[in-house]
Amino acid sequence: MKVAWETGNPEAAANLCAEKVLYYETPFGKPFTKRKEVLKEWENVLRSQKNITFSYEILSLEDNFGIAHWSAKFTRFPSYKKAHLDGIFKVSLNEKGLCTEFNQWWNHKN
């Protein structure tokens, strides 16, 4: 995720997912269920972000399930306002190491 986000590469982000996935951008939103839907979401997200830095710390990892704390800083485009997001990822992977379920929670710091 780090390389995909920092380099602005939506294909790299989508290719972390299995063809069929439950990808929750927000906790209560409807999930994206196909890799191509995740790709479209990342294309939209990355259109409005520049100068991205991303960091993470794995909090828990067991078999094909993990939880990580993450932080991202970027400039919103075209407003040039600085943004700082801080959140949690919960990820389940299949036997090929591709994401089958992705959940995230985050807050925006000013």
N, CA, C and O of each residue as an XYZ file, in Angstrom:
440
protein
N       0.821     -1.182      0.000
C       0.000      0.000      0.000
C       0.871      1.254      0.000
O       0.562      2.238     -0.671
N       1.951      1.205      0.752
C       2.821      2.369      0.872
C       3.309      2.841     -0.495
O       3.151      4.010     -0.846
N       3.901      1.932     -1.260
C       4.442      2.302     -2.571
C       3.322      2.759     -3.502
O       3.468      3.758     -4.207
N       2.218      2.039     -3.506
C       1.098      2.404     -4.381
C       0.590      3.811     -4.085
O       0.356      4.594     -5.006
N       0.419      4.135     -2.802
C      -0.126      5.441     -2.430
C       0.891      6.547     -2.686
O       0.561      7.572     -3.281
N       2.115      6.342     -2.241
C       3.123      7.402     -2.373
C       3.481      7.691     -3.833
O       3.805      8.829     -4.170
N       3.426      6.686     -4.696
C       3.751      6.908     -6.103
C       2.527      7.260     -6.939
O       2.641      7.503     -8.141
N       1.353      7.286     -6.304
C       0.137      7.627     -7.035
C      -0.238      6.599     -8.081
O      -0.669      6.947     -9.180
N      -0.073      5.316     -7.733
C      -0.289      4.232     -8.677
C      -1.550      3.447     -8.312
O      -1.481      2.527     -7.496
N      -2.705      3.792     -8.902
C      -3.955      3.103     -8.549
C      -3.954      1.628     -8.923
O      -4.571      0.818     -8.232
N      -3.270      1.266    -10.006
C      -3.199     -0.143    -10.401
C      -2.480     -0.968     -9.342
O      -2.902     -2.080     -9.021
N      -1.396     -0.423     -8.803
C      -0.655     -1.141     -7.764
C      -1.527     -1.348     -6.526
O      -1.475     -2.409     -5.904
N      -2.324     -0.346     -6.165
C      -3.226     -0.488     -5.015
C      -4.278     -1.556     -5.287
O      -4.515     -2.419     -4.441
N      -4.909     -1.508     -6.454
C      -5.957     -2.479     -6.794
C      -5.395     -3.891     -6.903
O      -6.070     -4.856     -6.545
N      -4.161     -4.016     -7.395
C      -3.570     -5.342     -7.577
C      -3.192     -6.025     -6.269
O      -2.786     -7.188     -6.279
N      -3.315     -5.333     -5.156
C      -3.146     -5.967     -3.847
C      -4.370     -6.799     -3.473
O      -4.326     -7.598     -2.538
N      -5.477     -6.601     -4.221
C      -6.756     -7.254     -3.920
C      -7.011     -8.447     -4.825
O      -6.571     -8.481     -5.974
N      -7.735     -9.429     -4.283
C      -8.237    -10.535     -5.089
C      -9.314     -9.989     -6.033
O      -9.844     -8.900     -5.813
N      -9.631    -10.748     -7.077
C     -10.678    -10.303     -8.016
C     -11.996    -10.036     -7.287
O     -12.678     -9.049     -7.562
N     -12.344    -10.920     -6.361
C     -13.537    -10.728     -5.530
C     -13.056    -10.339     -4.149
O     -12.278    -11.059     -3.524
N     -13.522     -9.195     -3.679
C     -13.033     -8.635     -2.425
C     -14.179     -7.916     -1.727
O     -15.141     -7.505     -2.375
N     -14.085     -7.763     -0.430
C     -14.952     -6.861      0.328
C     -14.044     -5.739      0.800
O     -13.260     -5.919      1.732
N     -14.149     -4.575      0.154
C     -13.253     -3.453      0.401
C     -14.080     -2.301      0.943
O     -14.788     -1.624      0.197
N     -13.984     -2.085      2.254
C     -14.750     -1.038      2.928
C     -13.883      0.215      3.058
O     -12.929      0.235      3.835
N     -14.209      1.242      2.309
C     -13.505      2.517      2.401
C     -13.850      3.219      3.713
O     -13.017      3.921      4.287
N     -15.077      3.028      4.181
C     -15.531      3.564      5.462
C     -16.254      2.451      6.215
O     -16.762      1.521      5.589
N     -16.310      2.524      7.541
C     -16.890      1.422      8.328
C     -18.343      1.096      7.998
O     -18.734     -0.070      8.051
N     -19.141      2.086      7.662
C     -20.566      1.839      7.467
C     -21.002      1.946      6.014
O     -22.189      1.826      5.708
N     -20.046      2.172      5.116
C     -20.362      2.283      3.705
C     -20.516      0.931      3.047
O     -20.122     -0.097      3.599
N     -21.093      0.947      1.862
C     -21.229     -0.262      1.066
C     -19.844     -0.631      0.527
O     -19.131      0.238      0.024
N     -19.455     -1.903      0.625
C     -18.107     -2.268      0.170
C     -18.014     -2.342     -1.354
O     -19.001     -2.591     -2.046
N     -16.805     -2.118     -1.850
C     -16.502     -2.456     -3.232
C     -16.301     -3.970     -3.236
O     -15.716     -4.514     -2.300
N     -16.774     -4.655     -4.270
C     -16.726     -6.115     -4.263
C     -15.882     -6.711     -5.380
O     -15.721     -7.929     -5.460
N     -15.343     -5.853     -6.245
C     -14.508     -6.324     -7.345
C     -13.243     -5.485     -7.421
O     -13.250     -4.300     -7.088
N     -12.163     -6.104     -7.859
C     -10.886     -5.400     -7.992
C     -11.030     -4.157     -8.877
O     -10.440     -3.118     -8.581
N     -11.804     -4.255     -9.955
C     -11.953     -3.098    -10.855
C     -12.665     -1.935    -10.158
O     -12.424     -0.778    -10.504
N     -13.535     -2.218     -9.186
C     -14.168     -1.147     -8.406
C     -13.155     -0.474     -7.485
O     -13.191      0.742     -7.297
N     -12.258     -1.263     -6.915
C     -11.190     -0.715     -6.065
C     -10.284      0.171     -6.916
O      -9.867      1.240     -6.471
N      -9.979     -0.262     -8.126
C      -9.157      0.531     -9.035
C      -9.801      1.886     -9.304
O      -9.125      2.911     -9.232
N     -11.093      1.909     -9.613
C     -11.787      3.179     -9.870
C     -11.743      4.091     -8.656
O     -11.542      5.298     -8.793
N     -11.930      3.525     -7.472
C     -11.874      4.317     -6.239
C     -10.494      4.943     -6.070
O     -10.380      6.131     -5.768
N      -9.443      4.143     -6.263
C      -8.087      4.671     -6.113
C      -7.766      5.714     -7.185
O      -7.055      6.680     -6.908
N      -8.274      5.533     -8.389
C      -8.079      6.562     -9.422
C      -8.688      7.880     -8.971
O      -8.075      8.934     -9.137
N      -9.889      7.832     -8.401
C     -10.557      9.040     -7.907
C      -9.803      9.661     -6.734
O      -9.605     10.875     -6.698
N      -9.389      8.850     -5.793
C      -8.679      9.341     -4.607
C      -7.386     10.048     -5.016
O      -7.098     11.152     -4.555
N      -6.627      9.409     -5.870
C      -5.295      9.922     -6.200
C      -5.333     11.166     -7.087
O      -4.339     11.884     -7.184
N      -6.460     11.423     -7.727
C      -6.588     12.661     -8.513
C      -6.519     13.897     -7.635
O      -6.145     14.973     -8.103
N      -6.872     13.754     -6.378
C      -6.965     14.924     -5.491
C      -5.852     14.984     -4.454
O      -5.941     15.774     -3.514
N      -4.800     14.168     -4.596
C      -3.722     14.131     -3.607
C      -2.357     14.241     -4.283
O      -2.094     13.597     -5.299
N      -1.502     15.068     -3.699
C      -0.122     15.243     -4.180
C       0.819     15.216     -2.977
O       0.376     15.404     -1.844
N       2.107     14.986     -3.208
C       3.126     15.008     -2.147
C       2.758     14.076     -0.983
O       2.736     14.493      0.175
N       2.482     12.856     -1.297
C       1.977     11.885     -0.319
C       3.127     11.208      0.427
O       4.101     10.755     -0.175
N       2.986     11.152      1.756
C       3.862     10.308      2.564
C       2.969      9.400      3.406
O       1.949      9.834      3.941
N       3.364      8.154      3.512
C       2.552      7.144      4.190
C       3.455      6.312      5.081
O       4.546      5.915      4.673
N       2.998      6.049      6.301
C       3.734      5.171      7.201
C       2.743      4.234      7.883
O       1.545      4.508      7.957
N       3.275      3.131      8.374
C       2.413      2.166      9.051
C       3.214      1.382     10.081
O       4.443      1.324     10.036
N       2.478      0.783     11.007
C       3.048     -0.115     11.998
C       2.106     -1.297     12.139
O       0.922     -1.112     12.423
N       2.605     -2.500     11.948
C       1.780     -3.693     12.102
C       1.546     -3.907     13.591
O       2.492     -3.988     14.375
N       0.277     -3.998     13.969
C      -0.100     -4.203     15.368
C      -0.350     -5.666     15.687
O      -0.072     -6.124     16.795
N      -0.875     -6.396     14.712
C      -1.199     -7.804     14.918
C      -1.136     -8.510     13.572
O      -1.596     -7.988     12.556
N      -0.557     -9.708     13.584
C      -0.457    -10.495     12.357
C      -0.536    -11.962     12.736
O       0.292    -12.464     13.496
N      -1.534    -12.642     12.203
C      -1.703    -14.060     12.496
C      -2.283    -14.741     11.271
O      -3.344    -14.356     10.781
N      -1.589    -15.745     10.782
C      -1.987    -16.457      9.568
C      -2.225    -15.440      8.439
O      -1.294    -14.745      8.033
N      -3.427    -15.352      7.946
C      -3.752    -14.466      6.830
C      -4.578    -13.259      7.270
O      -5.381    -12.741      6.494
N      -4.387    -12.814      8.499
C      -5.157    -11.698      9.043
C      -4.216    -10.730      9.730
O      -3.326    -11.146     10.473
N      -4.406     -9.441      9.487
C      -3.550     -8.461     10.137
C      -4.251     -7.160     10.440
O      -5.261     -6.818      9.824
N      -3.698     -6.436     11.402
C      -4.181     -5.114     11.796
C      -2.976     -4.193     11.824
O      -1.927     -4.541     12.366
N      -3.132     -3.014     11.234
C      -2.027     -2.056     11.199
C      -2.526     -0.652     11.525
O      -3.645     -0.274     11.178
N      -1.671      0.106     12.197
C      -1.905      1.533     12.419
C      -1.201      2.254     11.278
O      -0.067      1.916     10.941
N      -1.854      3.239     10.683
C      -1.251      3.949      9.551
C      -1.450      5.452      9.671
O      -2.312      5.933     10.406
N      -0.627      6.175      8.926
C      -0.699      7.625      8.886
C      -0.334      8.074      7.471
O       0.597      7.542      6.866
N      -1.062      9.045      6.954
C      -0.768      9.590      5.628
C      -0.840     11.107      5.687
O      -1.734     11.683      6.307
N       0.123     11.740      5.025
C       0.122     13.191      4.883
C       0.199     13.495      3.395
O       0.929     12.837      2.653
N      -0.563     14.498      2.964
C      -0.556     14.868      1.552
C      -1.133     16.264      1.387
O      -1.685     16.846      2.320
N      -0.990     16.778      0.187
C      -1.581     18.065     -0.178
C      -2.801     17.774     -1.029
O      -2.727     17.034     -2.010
N      -3.925     18.365     -0.644
C      -5.153     18.199     -1.433
C      -5.046     19.062     -2.686
O      -4.567     20.196     -2.648
N      -5.501     18.499     -3.781
C      -5.443     19.197     -5.047
C      -6.857     19.380     -5.564
O      -7.590     18.391     -5.567
N      -7.303     20.513     -5.990
C      -6.530     21.698     -6.332
C      -6.460     22.766     -5.239
O      -5.955     23.859     -5.497
N      -6.954     22.485     -4.019
C      -6.990     23.526     -2.972
C      -5.621     23.800     -2.355
O      -5.420     24.866     -1.773
N      -4.680     22.873     -2.465
C      -3.346     22.957     -1.855
C      -3.383     22.982     -0.333
O      -2.432     23.433      0.305
N      -4.475     22.500      0.251
C      -4.556     22.373      1.706
C      -3.838     21.096      2.130
O      -3.921     20.067      1.460
N      -3.130     21.182      3.261
C      -2.427     20.025      3.809
C      -3.422     19.141      4.552
O      -4.336     19.635      5.212
N      -3.235     17.836      4.436
C      -4.086     16.874      5.135
C      -3.207     15.881      5.869
O      -2.112     15.542      5.421
N      -3.711     15.421      7.011
C      -3.031     14.378      7.785
C      -4.110     13.415      8.270
O      -4.986     13.786      9.051
N      -4.035     12.180      7.798
C      -4.972     11.145      8.200
C      -4.254     10.154      9.093
O      -3.076      9.861      8.887
N      -4.969      9.636     10.091
C      -4.424      8.658     11.014
C      -5.469      7.572     11.184
O      -6.620      7.876     11.494
N      -5.098      6.312     10.990
C      -6.133      5.294     11.054
C      -5.641      3.888     11.315
O      -4.488      3.650     11.675
N      -6.573      2.965     11.115
C      -6.359      1.539     11.325
C      -6.823      0.786     10.079
O      -7.883      1.083      9.528
N      -6.027     -0.188      9.640
C      -6.418     -1.134      8.599
C      -6.644     -2.489      9.254
O      -5.894     -2.895     10.142
N      -7.675     -3.177      8.811
C      -7.898     -4.583      9.164
C      -7.958     -5.333      7.837
O      -8.793     -5.021      6.988
N      -7.079     -6.322      7.650
C      -6.920     -6.958      6.347
C      -6.940     -8.477      6.471
O      -6.293     -9.050      7.347
N      -7.698     -9.121      5.574
C      -7.671    -10.581      5.442
C      -7.139    -10.915      4.055
O      -7.518    -10.287      3.067
N      -6.252    -11.918      3.989
C      -5.614    -12.316      2.736
C      -5.961    -13.754      2.380
O      -6.247    -14.576      3.250
N      -5.929    -14.041      1.079
C      -6.126    -15.425      0.651
C      -4.778    -16.151      0.615
O      -3.758    -15.586      1.008
N      -4.774    -17.396      0.145
C      -3.550    -18.199      0.125
C      -2.483    -17.639     -0.815
O      -1.312    -18.002     -0.704
N      -2.876    -16.757     -1.742
C      -1.926    -16.117     -2.662
C      -1.412    -14.785     -2.120
O      -0.611    -14.113     -2.770
N      -1.876    -14.404     -0.921
C      -1.449    -13.143     -0.324
C      -2.206    -11.931     -0.838
O      -1.775    -10.797     -0.630
N      -3.332    -12.161     -1.508
C      -4.155    -11.056     -2.012
C      -5.276    -10.754     -1.019
O      -5.808    -11.651     -0.365
N      -5.614     -9.492     -0.924
C      -6.628     -9.046      0.029
C      -8.022     -9.531     -0.377
O      -8.461     -9.320     -1.507
N      -8.703    -10.179      0.559
C     -10.084    -10.612      0.334
C     -11.072     -9.774      1.135
O     -12.249     -9.691      0.785
N     -10.591     -9.152      2.214
C     -11.431     -8.221      2.981
C     -10.539     -7.124      3.546
O      -9.492     -7.380      4.141
N     -10.996     -5.893      3.336
C     -10.245     -4.719      3.766
C     -11.206     -3.771      4.465
O     -12.240     -3.396      3.912
N     -10.852     -3.389      5.687
C     -11.631     -2.417      6.459
C     -10.675     -1.340      6.927
O      -9.535     -1.627      7.295
N     -11.141     -0.097      6.914
C     -10.310      0.971      7.454
C     -11.151      1.960      8.243
O     -12.326      2.194      7.958
N     -10.505      2.523      9.237
C     -11.065      3.586     10.054
C     -10.010      4.674     10.103
O      -8.822      4.376     10.218
N     -10.420      5.918     10.018
C      -9.426      6.994     10.063
C     -10.045      8.293     10.558
O     -11.255      8.509     10.494
N      -9.170      9.133     11.046
C      -9.518     10.497     11.469
C      -8.623     11.461     10.724
O      -7.511     11.125     10.316
N      -9.128     12.649     10.558
C      -8.370     13.711      9.876
C      -7.826     14.639     10.926
O      -8.575     15.127     11.772
N      -6.505     14.901     10.888
C      -5.880     15.864     11.790
C      -5.695     17.163     11.019
O      -5.324     17.146      9.845
N      -5.951     18.286     11.677
C      -5.709     19.580     11.010
C      -4.312     20.063     11.297
O      -3.919     21.130     10.826
